């Protein structure tokens, strides 16, 4: 079993047959190789747009795919049958399919465990990989992750979700800023979960005012504000001065929104030592507070998946030479 990026969190990642995210050039290591070499693939509810396919970089042959949508089935890129409920198809398949472990056995043979990010020197400027290594250690069945559009997509996809850990991202529209409101809504609907939200600075500038409602509602979310001084994702697609945004003092802004009313704690971190201390404070001493951690990063510090994804989409958008 693999998920496409929009479906992360829908399959328990501790399931013995889970192999990761299938996302073209941004796939989990060894996942794409197994999916694309299989004799047949079953896609349930998949969306094949430019974002869910990482710039149309899937290499699976649709002639060997069965695509099941909510009310239709397409077989081998050919006949389409409508008026069929997905749940009915899946129940019927579950009764008829015979157990076949070939694909998972292939994955087990080629899979090599990922290494940990290199250690930071004392007071060395924080790297994105180090940030998400520490976020991984925060996850439990009592947490949920909100991944903002942009590089947080790719970094959060690589997080290993414990059983019961929630996860939300929004791939289809790529709307920056959605995660601030999504954090507010999720926390209000599931107060037993502590939300961990990863939000870029450009995205936060779109909808920062929703923090006010979080405070009014007494929410205890942990927000990581990734401050790299601009629209880093857009910068990977096309260079331009419009990708550099006016830098805010984000921690001070949230202090101003707080205005001494409600429970709120903010800090700004520049290195791993400060990050570790901030996470310890947020998870132990300030467990009942809304915690806002501004993380200062270099603008060009991105995941390799973002670079690959951006190269694919940028190439498709360039005019062809005559």
C-alpha positions as CSV (number, residue, x, y, z in Angstrom):
1,X,0.0,0.0,0.0
2,X,1.2,3.5,-0.9
3,X,-0.5,6.8,-0.7
4,X,-0.5,9.8,-3.0
5,X,0.3,13.1,-1.2
6,X,-3.3,14.2,-0.7
7,X,-4.1,10.9,1.1
8,X,-1.3,10.9,3.7
9,X,-2.7,10.0,7.0
10,X,-5.6,7.9,5.6
11,X,-3.5,4.7,5.8
12,X,-1.9,3.7,9.1
13,X,1.8,4.1,8.5
14,X,2.7,1.4,10.9
15,X,0.8,-1.1,8.8
16,X,3.3,-3.8,7.7
17,X,2.5,-3.4,4.0
18,X,2.8,0.4,3.9
19,X,5.6,1.5,1.7
20,X,5.3,5.3,1.6
21,X,4.2,8.2,-0.7
22,X,3.9,7.8,-4.5
23,X,4.5,11.3,-5.8
24,X,6.6,11.0,-9.0
25,X,10.0,12.6,-8.6
26,X,9.1,13.5,-5.0
27,X,8.2,9.9,-3.9
28,X,9.4,8.3,-0.8
29,X,12.6,6.4,-1.5
30,X,12.0,3.0,-3.2
31,X,8.2,3.6,-3.4
32,X,8.0,4.7,-7.0
33,X,10.2,1.9,-8.2
34,X,7.9,-0.7,-6.7
35,X,4.6,1.0,-7.9
36,X,5.9,1.5,-11.4
37,X,7.3,-1.9,-11.8
38,X,4.2,-3.8,-10.6
39,X,2.1,-5.9,-13.0
40,X,-1.0,-4.0,-12.0
41,X,-1.9,-1.0,-9.8
42,X,-5.2,-0.2,-8.1
43,X,-5.8,3.6,-7.6
44,X,-8.7,4.5,-5.2
45,X,-9.7,8.1,-5.3
46,X,-6.5,9.3,-6.9
47,X,-6.2,12.8,-8.4
48,X,-3.8,13.1,-11.3
49,X,-3.3,16.8,-11.6
50,X,0.1,18.7,-11.8
51,X,0.4,19.0,-8.0
52,X,-0.5,15.4,-7.0
53,X,1.8,14.0,-9.7
54,X,4.8,16.4,-9.0
55,X,4.6,18.0,-12.4
56,X,3.2,14.9,-14.2
57,X,6.3,12.9,-13.3
58,X,4.5,9.6,-12.6
59,X,5.8,6.8,-14.9
60,X,3.1,4.2,-14.1
61,X,1.5,2.9,-17.3
62,X,-2.2,3.5,-17.2
63,X,-2.7,0.4,-19.4
64,X,-2.0,-1.7,-16.2
65,X,-4.0,0.5,-13.8
66,X,-7.5,0.2,-12.4
67,X,-8.7,3.6,-11.3
68,X,-11.7,3.7,-8.9
69,X,-13.4,7.0,-8.2
70,X,-16.3,7.7,-6.0
71,X,-18.9,6.7,-8.6
72,X,-16.9,5.2,-11.5
73,X,-14.2,2.7,-12.5
74,X,-11.7,3.0,-15.4
75,X,-9.9,-0.2,-16.4
76,X,-6.6,-0.3,-18.2
77,X,-7.0,3.2,-19.7
78,X,-10.0,2.0,-21.6
79,X,-13.6,1.2,-20.6
80,X,-15.2,3.5,-18.0
81,X,-18.1,2.2,-16.0
82,X,-20.3,4.8,-14.2
83,X,-22.8,4.6,-11.5
84,X,-20.7,2.3,-9.4
85,X,-19.9,3.2,-5.8
86,X,-16.3,3.0,-4.7
87,X,-17.2,1.1,-1.5
88,X,-19.1,-1.6,-3.4
89,X,-16.1,-2.1,-5.8
90,X,-13.6,-2.4,-2.9
91,X,-15.8,-4.8,-0.9
92,X,-16.2,-7.0,-4.0
93,X,-12.5,-7.0,-4.7
94,X,-11.7,-7.8,-1.1
95,X,-13.7,-11.0,-1.5
96,X,-12.2,-12.0,-4.8
97,X,-8.5,-11.0,-4.8
98,X,-6.0,-13.7,-3.9
99,X,-3.1,-12.8,-1.5
100,X,0.0,-11.8,-3.5
101,X,3.1,-10.5,-1.7
102,X,5.3,-10.1,-4.8
103,X,5.3,-6.3,-4.8
104,X,6.0,-6.0,-1.1
105,X,8.7,-8.6,-1.2
106,X,10.4,-6.6,-4.0
107,X,10.2,-3.5,-1.8
108,X,11.6,-5.3,1.2
109,X,14.6,-6.4,-0.9
110,X,15.5,-3.0,-2.3
111,X,14.6,-0.9,0.8
112,X,17.4,0.8,2.7
113,X,16.6,2.7,5.9
114,X,17.0,6.4,5.6
115,X,19.9,8.0,7.5
116,X,19.5,10.8,10.0
117,X,20.4,14.4,9.1
118,X,24.0,15.4,9.9
119,X,24.6,16.8,13.3
120,X,24.7,20.6,13.7
121,X,27.7,22.4,15.1
122,X,27.0,24.4,18.3
123,X,25.2,27.6,17.4
124,X,25.2,26.7,13.6
125,X,22.4,28.3,11.7
126,X,19.4,25.9,11.7
127,X,18.7,23.7,8.7
128,X,15.3,22.6,7.5
129,X,16.3,18.9,7.8
130,X,17.2,19.5,11.4
131,X,13.9,21.2,12.1
132,X,11.9,18.3,10.9
133,X,14.1,15.8,12.6
134,X,13.0,17.4,15.8
135,X,9.4,17.7,14.8
136,X,9.4,14.0,14.1
137,X,10.2,13.3,17.7
138,X,7.2,15.3,18.9
139,X,4.6,13.1,17.1
140,X,2.3,10.8,19.0
141,X,-1.3,9.5,19.0
142,X,-2.2,12.8,20.8
143,X,-0.9,15.1,18.0
144,X,-1.9,16.1,14.5
145,X,0.2,17.7,11.8
146,X,-1.0,20.6,9.5
147,X,1.3,21.0,6.5
148,X,1.1,24.4,4.7
149,X,1.3,24.6,0.9
150,X,5.0,24.8,-0.2
151,X,8.1,23.1,1.1
152,X,6.2,22.0,4.2
153,X,4.3,19.6,1.8
154,X,7.5,17.8,1.1
155,X,9.1,17.9,4.5
156,X,5.9,16.8,6.3
157,X,5.3,14.0,3.8
158,X,8.5,12.5,5.0
159,X,7.3,12.4,8.7
160,X,6.5,9.0,10.0
161,X,3.1,9.2,11.6
162,X,2.5,7.1,14.7
163,X,-0.7,5.2,15.1
164,X,-3.5,7.8,15.7
165,X,-1.5,10.8,14.7
166,X,-3.7,13.1,12.5
167,X,-2.5,14.7,9.3
168,X,-3.9,17.4,7.0
169,X,-2.4,19.0,3.9
170,X,-4.1,20.7,0.9
171,X,-2.5,19.7,-2.4
172,X,-5.2,20.2,-5.1
173,X,-5.4,24.0,-5.1
174,X,-2.0,24.9,-3.6
175,X,-3.6,27.8,-1.7
176,X,-1.1,29.4,0.5
177,X,-2.3,30.6,3.9
178,X,-5.0,27.9,4.2
179,X,-3.2,26.2,7.0
180,X,-3.8,29.0,9.6
181,X,-7.5,28.7,9.2
182,X,-7.2,24.9,9.0
183,X,-5.3,24.8,12.3
184,X,-8.1,26.9,13.9
185,X,-10.8,24.6,12.6
186,X,-9.1,21.3,13.3
187,X,-8.2,22.3,16.9
188,X,-11.8,23.4,17.5
189,X,-13.2,20.2,16.2
190,X,-10.7,17.9,17.9
191,X,-9.7,19.5,21.2
192,X,-8.1,16.3,22.4
193,X,-5.3,16.6,19.7
194,X,-2.4,19.0,20.0
195,X,-1.8,20.5,16.6
196,X,1.7,20.9,15.2
197,X,1.4,23.4,12.3
198,X,4.3,24.1,9.8
199,X,3.6,27.4,8.1
200,X,5.8,29.5,5.8
201,X,6.2,33.2,6.4
202,X,4.6,34.2,3.1
203,X,1.7,31.9,3.7
204,X,1.3,33.2,7.3
205,X,1.1,36.8,6.0
206,X,-2.1,35.9,4.2
207,X,-4.2,34.8,7.2
208,X,-2.3,35.7,10.3
209,X,-5.4,37.2,11.9
210,X,-6.8,33.7,12.6
211,X,-4.4,33.4,15.5
212,X,-6.6,35.9,17.3
213,X,-9.5,33.5,17.2
214,X,-7.3,30.6,18.3
215,X,-6.4,32.6,21.4
216,X,-10.0,33.6,22.0
217,X,-11.0,29.9,21.8
218,X,-8.2,28.9,24.2
219,X,-6.5,26.6,21.7
220,X,-3.1,25.1,22.6
221,X,-1.6,24.6,19.1
222,X,2.1,24.6,18.4
223,X,2.9,26.7,15.3
224,X,6.3,26.6,13.7
225,X,6.7,29.7,11.6
226,X,9.3,29.0,8.9
227,X,10.9,32.4,8.3
228,X,13.1,32.3,5.3
229,X,12.4,35.8,4.1
230,X,10.3,35.1,1.0
231,X,8.3,32.9,-1.3
232,X,10.9,30.1,-1.4
233,X,8.7,27.7,-3.3
234,X,7.9,30.3,-6.0
235,X,11.6,31.1,-6.1
236,X,12.3,27.6,-7.3
237,X,9.9,28.0,-10.2
238,X,11.0,31.5,-11.4
239,X,13.5,33.9,-10.0
240,X,12.2,37.5,-9.3
241,X,12.3,40.3,-6.8
242,X,8.6,39.7,-6.1
243,X,9.5,36.5,-4.3
244,X,11.2,38.5,-1.5
245,X,8.7,39.7,1.0
246,X,8.7,42.3,3.7
247,X,10.0,40.5,6.8
248,X,7.9,40.8,9.9
249,X,8.9,40.2,13.5
250,X,6.4,37.3,13.6
251,X,6.9,36.4,17.3
252,X,6.3,40.0,18.3
253,X,3.2,40.2,16.0
254,X,1.7,37.2,17.8
255,X,2.5,38.8,21.2
256,X,0.6,41.9,20.0
257,X,-2.4,39.8,19.0
258,X,-2.2,38.1,22.4
259,X,-2.2,41.4,24.1
260,X,-2.1,39.8,27.6
261,X,-5.4,38.0,27.1
262,X,-5.4,34.2,27.1
263,X,-2.5,31.7,27.2
264,X,0.2,32.3,24.7
265,X,4.0,31.8,24.5
266,X,6.3,32.9,21.7
267,X,9.9,32.6,20.9
268,X,12.4,32.9,18.0
269,X,15.1,30.3,17.3
270,X,18.2,30.4,15.1
271,X,20.0,27.1,15.9
272,X,19.3,23.6,17.0
273,X,20.1,24.2,20.7
274,X,17.4,27.0,20.8
275,X,14.9,24.8,18.9
276,X,15.3,21.9,21.3
277,X,14.8,24.1,24.3
278,X,11.8,25.7,22.6
279,X,10.2,22.4,21.9
280,X,10.8,21.2,25.5
281,X,9.1,24.4,26.8
282,X,6.2,24.0,24.4
283,X,5.5,20.4,25.2
284,X,6.3,20.3,28.9
285,X,6.0,23.7,30.5
286,X,3.5,25.4,28.2
287,X,1.3,22.4,27.4
288,X,-1.9,24.4,27.9
289,X,-0.7,27.4,25.9
290,X,-0.8,28.4,22.2
291,X,2.9,28.2,21.4
292,X,4.4,30.1,18.5
293,X,7.9,29.2,17.5
294,X,9.5,31.4,14.8
295,X,12.3,29.5,13.1
296,X,14.8,31.6,11.2
297,X,16.1,29.8,8.1
298,X,18.1,30.6,4.9
299,X,15.9,31.4,1.9
300,X,17.6,28.7,-0.3
301,X,17.4,25.9,2.3
302,X,14.8,23.6,0.8
303,X,14.1,19.9,0.4
304,X,15.5,18.2,-2.6
305,X,11.9,17.1,-3.5
306,X,10.8,20.7,-3.9
307,X,13.7,21.4,-6.3
308,X,12.8,18.3,-8.4
309,X,9.1,19.2,-8.3
310,X,9.8,22.9,-9.3
311,X,12.1,21.9,-12.1
312,X,9.4,19.7,-13.6
313,X,6.7,22.3,-13.5
314,X,9.0,25.1,-14.6
315,X,10.0,23.1,-17.7
316,X,6.4,22.5,-18.6
317,X,5.6,26.2,-18.4
318,X,8.4,27.4,-20.6
319,X,7.5,28.3,-24.2
320,X,8.9,25.7,-26.7
321,X,11.5,26.8,-29.2
322,X,10.2,26.7,-32.8
